[in-house]
Amino acid sequence: MEEKKELVFRIQKLINENKDLKSQLKEIKVKYEKLDDDNQNYKNLIAKIPEDALPKGLKAADQTKTLRFRMATVLYLDIQGFKKISESMKSGQVIDELDQIFFQFNHIAEKYKIQKIKTIGDAYMCAGGVPVKNITNPIDVVLAALEMEDYLADLKTEYENQGREFWDLRLGIHTGAVTATTQGRKKISYDLKGDTVNIATRMASASDIGRINISIMTYELVKQYFDCEYHGTIPVKYQGDMDMYFIKRIKKKYSEDRQIGIKPNRIFTVKYLIRQFTDLQEIILDKLERELPDYLFYHNYKHTIDVVNQAELIGYGEGVDDEAILLLMTAALFHDAGHTIGYDNHEYFGTQIAQEWLPKYKYTDKQIDTICDIIMATQLPPQPKTLLQEIICDSDLDYLGRSDFIPVSNTLYEELKAQNKMSSLNTWNKIQVKFLSSHQFFTKTANKLREVNKQAQIERIKQIINWDED
C-alpha cells in the first residue's frame, strides 16, 4: 500500500515538474521572440547608416528582414514516387515534367493570393497570409490545395491512359504563427520558420496518398465551408496529441460543381466576402484616420464605424439577405471616404475610391455598381429609390433619433464652423429643428427604433434656442 502511495506521489511530482518546465519554456520563448525582434530592429537601423560612418567592428546589416505573422496557413505538398520514376526515365525528362507541375502550382497559388515559399526537391511549400496579412488565408489555402489535387489527379489519369507511371501526392496544412525572413530588393523571396511549418510537414507525412490532411487549427477555421473527415491524432512536440482531418470537398450547398466540389458558388463567395470585410474595413479605416482633414469633427472614421454597424443592424431588421448586408456594409465603409479628396461632392469621390479598391477584393462589377448607387443615395436631401438605399440613408442619419443627438450634432456644427459654413450655434440649432421636423426615416426598423426619440430631440433642442436672436 505504501509503495502505491509512493508511486502516486512520484507520478504527481513528475506531472508538476512537467507543468513547470512547460511554463518556463513558454517564458523563454516569449523572451527569445522579444530579443529576436529587438535584434532585427537594431539591424534595420544599422542598415540605414552609411557604412563609413559606422564604428569600427560594427558591420552594416545585410538585406534580410524578419517579419512575424500571428496567423498564416502553410501548405506542404510532398510528391510520392519521384525517385522510382526517375530511375525508369531520363532524369532531364522527369525534371521537366516536375517543373511543369510546379509551374501550375505557382499559377494556382497566385490565383488565391498565396505566397510560394520554396521547392525542396520533389516537395513544394506555400503560405497564405504572407506577406499580406488577411483573415481568409485558411480558406484560400484549402481552395488552392483542392485545385492542386484535382490538377494532379487529371494528369495522373492522362499518364496512366498512355501506360506511363506517374507520382502521387500527399498534402498537409496547418494554421498558426510563423516567422518570415525576406531576402532581396527587386525580387523578394521568403523563408518561413517556426512550429507551424514543422506541423504542416507532419500533416503531409501523416496524410494518405491523394488526400489533403489538415490540423485541428485549420479545421476550426474552414469547417463551415468544407466537408471534412476525422483522421485521428498525431503527437506534436510540446503540444501533445493533435487532431487531424481530411478535406473532402466544398460543401454541396456552397459548390458550383456539386459532384466534384472544388469550385465555389455565389453563396460561398458572398460568405467569403463577408469574412474578408474585416480586412478591407481595417485598411480603409486606417486610410481615413491618416488622410481625413483635422477639421472633420463629425465626418471622421468613428462616424464611418457607426454607419457600418447601423447598416448591418437595420439590414437584418429589414430581412435582407447576406449579399445585401455585404453591399450595405461596404457602401457604409466608403460613403464618407471621399472626404479625403474634398468636402463637397464627397459622395461621388467615395464611389471613385470604392471603384479603385473593391476589384482587389473580388467584388463583381455588378456589386460595385450597386455599392456606388447606395453611396450616392446618402446625398442630402436623401431620395432613396431602393430598399438598400433607404437603409443606408437611415443608417447615415441614425443619430437624429438617439439620446446623444445634441453632442453629435454639435460636432457637425464645429465642422461647418471651421470651414466658415455656419455662423453661430444658435443659428445651427434653428436649422436642426427645421431639418428634424421635416425628416422622416424610410425603413420600418429605423422608425421603430428611432422615430419616437427623434421627436423628443426636437423638443429638447427647442428649449436651448434663443428665438429672438437672428
C-alpha positions as CSV (number, residue, x, y, z in Angstrom):
1,M,0.0,0.0,0.0
2,E,2.8,2.4,1.0
3,E,4.6,1.5,-2.3
4,K,1.5,2.5,-4.3
5,K,1.2,5.8,-2.4
6,E,4.9,6.5,-3.0
7,L,4.4,5.7,-6.7
8,V,1.4,8.0,-7.0
9,F,3.4,10.7,-5.2
10,R,6.3,10.4,-7.6
11,I,3.9,10.5,-10.6
12,Q,2.3,13.6,-9.3
13,K,5.7,15.2,-8.7
14,L,6.7,14.4,-12.3
15,I,3.5,15.9,-13.6
16,N,4.0,19.1,-11.6
17,E,7.6,19.3,-12.8
18,N,6.4,18.8,-16.4
19,K,4.0,21.7,-16.0
20,D,6.7,23.9,-14.5
21,L,9.0,23.1,-17.4
22,K,6.3,23.9,-20.0
23,S,5.7,27.2,-18.2
24,Q,9.4,28.0,-18.2
25,L,9.6,27.0,-21.9
26,K,6.8,29.5,-22.8
27,E,8.5,32.3,-20.9
28,I,11.8,31.6,-22.6
29,K,10.1,31.5,-26.0
30,V,8.4,34.9,-25.3
31,K,11.8,36.4,-24.2
32,Y,13.5,34.9,-27.2
33,E,11.0,36.4,-29.6
34,K,11.4,39.8,-28.0
35,L,15.1,39.6,-28.2
36,D,14.9,38.5,-31.8
37,D,12.6,41.4,-32.6
38,D,15.0,43.9,-30.8
39,N,17.9,42.4,-32.7
40,Q,16.1,42.8,-36.1
41,N,15.2,46.4,-35.2
42,Y,18.8,47.2,-34.5
43,K,19.9,45.5,-37.8
44,N,17.3,47.6,-39.7
45,L,18.6,50.8,-38.0
46,I,22.2,49.9,-38.7
47,A,21.3,49.3,-42.4
48,K,20.2,52.9,-42.7
49,I,23.6,54.2,-41.5
50,P,26.3,54.8,-44.2
51,E,29.0,52.1,-43.8
52,D,31.8,54.6,-43.5
53,A,30.0,56.2,-40.5
54,L,29.8,53.0,-38.5
55,P,32.1,52.5,-35.5
56,K,35.0,50.0,-36.1
57,G,33.9,46.4,-35.7
58,L,30.3,47.1,-36.4
59,K,29.2,45.8,-39.8
60,A,26.3,47.0,-41.9
61,A,23.4,44.8,-41.7
62,D,22.5,42.6,-44.7
63,Q,19.3,43.0,-46.7
64,T,17.4,40.3,-44.8
65,K,14.4,41.3,-42.7
66,T,12.4,39.3,-40.2
67,L,8.6,39.6,-40.1
68,R,6.2,37.9,-37.8
69,F,2.7,36.8,-38.7
70,R,0.2,35.7,-36.0
71,M,-2.0,33.7,-38.4
72,A,-0.6,32.2,-41.5
73,T,-1.6,28.9,-43.2
74,V,1.2,26.7,-44.6
75,L,0.6,24.1,-47.3
76,Y,3.3,21.5,-47.6
77,L,3.0,19.2,-50.6
78,D,5.1,16.1,-51.0
79,I,5.2,14.2,-54.3
80,Q,5.5,10.5,-53.8
81,G,7.3,8.0,-56.2
82,F,9.6,10.6,-57.7
83,K,12.8,8.5,-57.1
84,K,11.2,5.3,-58.5
85,I,10.0,7.1,-61.7
86,S,13.3,8.9,-62.2
87,E,15.1,5.5,-62.3
88,S,13.0,4.3,-65.2
89,M,13.1,7.6,-67.2
90,K,15.7,10.1,-68.3
91,S,16.4,12.4,-65.5
92,G,16.0,15.5,-67.7
93,Q,12.5,14.5,-68.8
94,V,11.5,13.9,-65.2
95,I,12.8,17.3,-64.1
96,D,11.0,19.0,-66.9
97,E,7.7,17.3,-66.0
98,L,8.2,18.2,-62.3
99,D,8.9,21.8,-63.3
100,Q,5.7,21.9,-65.3
101,I,3.8,20.7,-62.3
102,F,5.4,23.3,-60.0
103,F,4.7,25.9,-62.6
104,Q,1.0,25.0,-62.5
105,F,1.1,25.0,-58.7
106,N,2.6,28.5,-58.7
107,H,-0.3,29.6,-61.0
108,I,-2.9,28.2,-58.6
109,A,-1.1,29.8,-55.6
110,E,-1.1,33.2,-57.3
111,K,-4.8,32.9,-58.2
112,Y,-5.6,32.6,-54.4
113,K,-3.0,35.2,-53.4
114,I,-0.8,32.7,-51.7
115,Q,2.9,33.2,-51.4
116,K,5.2,30.5,-52.9
117,I,7.9,29.8,-50.3
118,K,10.2,27.2,-51.9
119,T,10.5,23.9,-53.6
120,I,12.7,21.3,-52.0
121,G,13.4,18.5,-54.5
122,D,10.0,16.9,-55.0
123,A,8.3,18.9,-52.2
124,Y,6.5,22.2,-52.5
125,M,5.6,24.8,-49.9
126,C,3.4,27.9,-50.0
127,A,1.6,30.0,-47.4
128,G,-1.5,32.2,-47.1
129,G,-1.4,35.3,-45.0
130,V,2.2,36.1,-46.1
131,P,3.3,38.8,-46.8
132,V,-0.1,40.5,-46.7
133,K,-2.0,39.6,-43.5
134,N,-5.6,38.5,-44.1
135,I,-8.3,36.7,-42.2
136,T,-9.3,34.4,-45.2
137,N,-5.9,32.7,-45.6
138,P,-7.1,29.2,-44.2
139,I,-9.9,29.2,-46.8
140,D,-7.6,30.4,-49.6
141,V,-5.1,27.7,-48.9
142,V,-7.7,24.9,-48.8
143,L,-9.2,26.0,-52.0
144,A,-5.8,26.1,-53.6
145,A,-5.0,22.6,-52.3
146,L,-8.2,21.2,-53.7
147,E,-7.4,22.6,-57.1
148,M,-3.8,21.3,-57.0
149,E,-5.0,17.9,-56.0
150,D,-7.6,17.9,-58.9
151,Y,-4.9,19.1,-61.4
152,L,-2.5,16.3,-60.5
153,A,-5.3,13.7,-60.4
154,D,-6.3,14.6,-64.0
155,L,-2.6,14.5,-65.1
156,K,-2.2,11.1,-63.5
157,T,-5.2,9.7,-65.4
158,E,-3.8,11.1,-68.6
159,Y,-0.4,9.4,-68.0
160,E,-2.0,6.1,-67.0
161,N,-4.0,6.1,-70.2
162,Q,-0.7,6.3,-72.0
163,G,0.7,3.4,-70.0
164,R,3.1,5.6,-68.1
165,E,3.9,5.8,-64.4
166,F,3.0,8.9,-62.5
167,W,3.7,10.2,-59.0
168,D,1.2,10.6,-56.2
169,L,0.6,13.4,-53.8
170,R,0.4,14.0,-50.0
171,L,-0.8,17.4,-48.8
172,G,-0.6,18.8,-45.3
173,I,-2.0,22.1,-44.0
174,H,-1.6,23.9,-40.6
175,T,-2.6,27.4,-39.4
176,G,-0.6,29.3,-36.8
177,A,2.1,31.9,-36.2
178,V,5.2,32.0,-38.5
179,T,8.4,33.9,-38.7
180,A,9.3,35.0,-42.3
181,T,12.7,36.0,-43.3
182,T,12.8,38.1,-46.5
183,Q,15.7,38.4,-48.9
184,G,16.3,40.6,-52.0
185,R,15.1,44.0,-53.1
186,K,13.7,43.7,-56.6
187,K,12.5,40.2,-56.3
188,I,11.8,39.4,-52.7
189,S,11.9,35.8,-51.5
190,Y,10.5,34.4,-48.2
191,D,11.7,31.7,-45.9
192,L,9.4,30.5,-43.1
193,K,10.4,29.2,-39.8
194,G,8.5,28.0,-36.7
195,D,6.3,25.3,-35.3
196,T,3.6,26.0,-37.9
197,V,6.0,24.9,-40.8
198,N,7.0,21.8,-38.9
199,I,3.4,20.8,-38.2
200,A,2.4,21.3,-41.8
201,T,5.1,18.9,-42.9
202,R,4.0,16.5,-40.3
203,M,0.4,16.8,-41.6
204,A,1.7,15.9,-45.1
205,S,3.7,12.9,-43.9
206,A,0.7,11.6,-41.9
207,S,-1.7,12.0,-44.9
208,D,-2.9,9.3,-47.2
209,I,-1.9,9.4,-50.9
210,G,-4.1,11.8,-52.8
211,R,-5.6,13.3,-49.6
212,I,-5.4,16.7,-48.0
213,N,-4.7,16.4,-44.3
214,I,-5.3,19.5,-42.1
215,S,-4.7,20.2,-38.4
216,I,-7.4,20.9,-35.9
217,M,-6.5,24.6,-36.0
218,T,-7.1,24.9,-39.7
219,Y,-10.2,22.7,-39.4
220,E,-11.9,25.0,-36.9
221,L,-11.4,27.9,-39.4
222,V,-12.7,26.2,-42.5
223,K,-15.2,23.6,-41.3
224,Q,-18.1,25.9,-42.1
225,Y,-17.3,25.8,-45.8
226,F,-15.8,22.3,-46.4
227,D,-16.8,18.6,-45.8
228,C,-14.2,17.1,-43.5
229,E,-13.5,13.6,-42.3
230,Y,-11.8,12.9,-38.9
231,H,-8.4,11.3,-39.4
232,G,-7.0,10.6,-35.9
233,T,-4.2,12.2,-34.0
234,I,-0.5,12.8,-34.3
235,P,1.9,13.6,-31.5
236,V,3.3,17.2,-31.6
237,K,6.2,18.3,-29.5
238,Y,5.2,20.4,-26.5
239,Q,1.6,20.3,-27.6
240,G,0.6,16.7,-27.0
241,D,-1.7,14.8,-29.5
242,M,-3.2,17.0,-32.3
243,D,-6.3,16.0,-34.1
244,M,-6.2,15.8,-37.9
245,Y,-8.9,15.9,-40.6
246,F,-9.1,15.1,-44.3
247,I,-10.6,17.8,-46.5
248,K,-13.0,16.1,-48.8
249,R,-14.7,18.9,-50.8
250,I,-16.6,22.2,-50.7
251,K,-19.9,21.6,-49.1
252,K,-22.6,20.8,-51.7
253,K,-24.7,23.9,-50.9
254,Y,-21.6,26.1,-51.5
255,S,-20.3,24.3,-54.6
256,E,-20.8,25.2,-58.2
257,D,-19.7,21.8,-59.4
258,R,-21.8,19.7,-57.0
259,Q,-20.2,16.4,-58.0
260,I,-16.6,17.3,-57.6
261,G,-16.8,20.1,-55.1
262,I,-13.8,22.3,-55.9
263,K,-15.5,25.4,-57.4
264,P,-17.2,27.8,-55.0
265,N,-20.7,29.1,-55.9
266,R,-22.2,32.5,-55.3
267,I,-23.4,31.7,-51.8
268,F,-19.8,30.6,-50.9
269,T,-18.4,33.7,-52.4
270,V,-20.7,36.1,-50.5
271,K,-19.9,34.4,-47.2
272,Y,-16.2,34.6,-48.1
273,L,-16.5,38.4,-48.9
274,I,-18.3,39.0,-45.6
275,R,-15.5,37.3,-43.8
276,Q,-13.0,39.2,-45.8
277,F,-14.7,42.5,-45.0
278,T,-12.8,42.7,-41.7
279,D,-9.5,43.1,-43.7
280,L,-11.0,45.7,-46.0
281,Q,-12.5,47.6,-43.1
282,E,-9.2,47.7,-41.3
283,I,-7.4,49.1,-44.3
284,I,-10.0,51.8,-45.2
285,L,-10.4,52.9,-41.6
286,D,-6.7,53.3,-41.3
287,K,-6.7,55.3,-44.5
288,L,-9.5,57.6,-43.1
289,E,-7.6,58.0,-39.8
290,R,-4.5,59.1,-41.7
291,E,-5.9,61.1,-44.5
292,L,-9.1,62.9,-43.3
293,P,-8.7,66.6,-42.6
294,D,-8.4,67.6,-38.9
295,Y,-11.5,69.8,-39.1
296,L,-13.8,66.8,-39.7
297,F,-15.1,66.5,-36.1
298,Y,-18.3,64.7,-37.3
299,H,-17.4,63.0,-40.6
300,N,-14.5,61.1,-39.1
301,Y,-13.6,57.4,-39.0
302,K,-15.8,56.9,-35.9
303,H,-18.8,58.0,-37.9
304,T,-18.0,55.5,-40.6
305,I,-17.8,52.7,-38.0
306,D,-21.2,53.8,-36.6
307,V,-22.8,53.8,-40.1
308,V,-21.4,50.3,-40.9
309,N,-22.8,48.9,-37.7
310,Q,-26.2,50.6,-38.2
311,A,-26.4,49.4,-41.8
312,E,-25.9,45.8,-40.7
313,L,-28.4,46.2,-37.8
314,I,-31.2,47.8,-39.9
315,G,-30.4,45.5,-42.9
316,Y,-31.1,42.4,-40.7
317,G,-34.1,44.1,-39.3
318,E,-35.5,44.6,-42.8
319,G,-34.8,40.9,-43.6
320,V,-32.4,41.4,-46.5
321,D,-30.1,38.5,-47.5
322,D,-26.4,38.1,-46.8
323,E,-25.3,39.6,-50.1
324,A,-27.3,42.7,-49.4
325,I,-25.8,43.0,-45.9
326,L,-22.3,42.8,-47.6
327,L,-23.2,45.6,-50.1
328,L,-24.7,47.8,-47.3
329,M,-21.6,47.5,-45.0
330,T,-19.2,48.1,-47.9
331,A,-21.2,51.2,-49.1
332,A,-21.2,52.4,-45.5
333,L,-17.4,51.9,-45.3
334,F,-16.8,54.0,-48.4
335,H,-19.7,56.5,-48.1
336,D,-17.5,59.2,-46.5
337,A,-14.1,58.1,-47.8
338,G,-14.4,60.9,-50.4
339,H,-13.7,63.4,-47.7
340,T,-10.1,62.5,-48.2
341,I,-10.4,64.2,-51.6
342,G,-12.9,67.0,-51.0
343,Y,-15.7,68.1,-48.7
344,D,-18.3,69.0,-51.4
345,N,-19.3,66.1,-53.6
346,H,-17.6,63.7,-51.2
347,E,-20.2,61.0,-52.1
348,Y,-19.0,61.0,-55.7
349,F,-15.4,60.9,-54.6
350,G,-16.3,58.0,-52.3
351,T,-17.6,56.0,-55.3
352,Q,-14.3,56.6,-57.1
353,I,-12.3,55.2,-54.2
354,A,-14.6,52.2,-54.0
355,Q,-14.1,51.5,-57.7
356,E,-10.4,51.6,-57.1
357,W,-10.3,49.3,-54.1
358,L,-13.1,46.8,-54.5
359,P,-11.9,44.9,-57.6
360,K,-8.8,43.9,-55.5
361,Y,-11.1,42.2,-53.0
362,K,-13.0,40.1,-55.6
363,Y,-16.2,42.2,-55.8
364,T,-18.0,41.8,-59.1
365,D,-18.7,44.8,-61.4
366,K,-22.4,44.4,-60.6
367,Q,-21.8,44.5,-56.9
368,I,-19.6,47.6,-57.2
369,D,-22.2,49.4,-59.3
370,T,-24.8,48.7,-56.7
371,I,-22.5,49.9,-53.9
372,C,-21.8,53.1,-55.7
373,D,-25.5,53.8,-56.2
374,I,-26.1,53.2,-52.4
375,I,-23.3,55.7,-51.6
376,M,-24.8,58.3,-53.9
377,A,-28.1,57.9,-52.1
378,T,-26.6,59.5,-49.0
379,Q,-26.5,62.9,-50.7
380,L,-28.8,65.5,-48.9
381,P,-31.7,65.7,-49.3
382,P,-32.0,61.9,-49.3
383,Q,-34.1,60.5,-52.1
384,P,-33.6,56.7,-52.0
385,K,-35.0,54.5,-54.8
386,T,-34.4,51.0,-53.4
387,L,-34.7,49.3,-50.0
388,L,-30.9,49.2,-49.7
389,Q,-30.7,52.9,-50.4
390,E,-33.3,53.5,-47.8
391,I,-31.3,51.5,-45.2
392,I,-28.1,53.4,-45.8
393,C,-29.9,56.8,-45.6
394,D,-31.5,55.8,-42.2
395,S,-28.1,54.5,-41.0
396,D,-26.3,57.7,-42.0
397,L,-28.8,59.8,-40.0
398,D,-29.4,57.3,-37.2
399,Y,-28.0,59.8,-34.7
400,L,-31.1,62.0,-35.2
401,G,-33.1,59.6,-33.1
402,R,-30.5,58.8,-30.4
403,S,-30.0,60.1,-26.9
404,D,-26.6,61.5,-27.9
405,F,-28.1,63.6,-30.7
406,I,-27.1,67.0,-29.2
407,P,-23.4,66.3,-28.6
408,V,-23.2,64.6,-32.0
409,S,-25.0,67.5,-33.7
410,N,-22.6,69.9,-32.1
411,T,-19.6,68.1,-33.7
412,L,-21.2,68.7,-37.1
413,Y,-21.6,72.4,-36.2
414,E,-17.9,72.7,-35.2
415,E,-17.0,71.0,-38.5
416,L,-19.1,73.5,-40.5
417,K,-17.9,76.5,-38.4
418,A,-14.2,75.5,-39.1
419,Q,-15.0,75.9,-42.8
420,N,-16.9,79.2,-42.4
421,K,-20.1,77.4,-43.4
422,M,-22.0,78.2,-40.2
423,S,-22.2,81.5,-38.3
424,S,-23.4,80.5,-34.8
425,L,-24.6,77.6,-32.7
426,N,-28.0,79.3,-32.2
427,T,-28.5,79.5,-36.0
428,W,-27.4,75.9,-36.3
429,N,-29.9,74.8,-33.7
430,K,-32.7,76.5,-35.6
431,I,-31.6,74.7,-38.8
432,Q,-31.6,71.5,-36.9
433,V,-35.2,71.9,-35.6
434,K,-36.4,72.6,-39.1
435,F,-34.4,69.6,-40.5
436,L,-35.7,67.3,-37.8
437,S,-39.3,68.4,-38.2
438,S,-39.2,67.6,-42.0
439,H,-37.1,64.5,-41.8
440,Q,-38.5,61.0,-41.9
441,F,-36.9,57.6,-41.5
442,F,-37.6,55.4,-44.5
443,T,-37.5,51.9,-43.1
444,K,-39.8,50.2,-40.6
445,T,-36.9,49.2,-38.5
446,A,-35.5,52.7,-38.1
447,N,-38.9,54.2,-37.4
448,K,-39.5,51.6,-34.7
449,L,-36.0,52.2,-33.1
450,R,-35.6,56.0,-33.6
451,E,-38.7,58.0,-34.5
452,V,-40.1,58.4,-31.0
453,N,-36.8,59.6,-29.6
454,K,-36.3,61.9,-32.6
455,Q,-39.5,63.8,-31.7
456,A,-38.2,64.1,-28.1
457,Q,-34.9,65.6,-29.5
458,I,-36.9,68.3,-31.3
459,E,-38.4,69.4,-28.0
460,R,-35.1,69.3,-26.3
461,I,-33.3,71.4,-28.8
462,K,-36.2,74.0,-29.0
463,Q,-35.6,74.7,-25.3
464,I,-32.0,75.8,-25.8
465,I,-32.7,78.1,-28.8
466,N,-32.8,81.9,-28.4
467,W,-35.6,82.6,-30.8
468,D,-35.1,86.4,-30.6
469,E,-31.6,86.1,-31.9
470,D,-31.1,86.1,-35.7
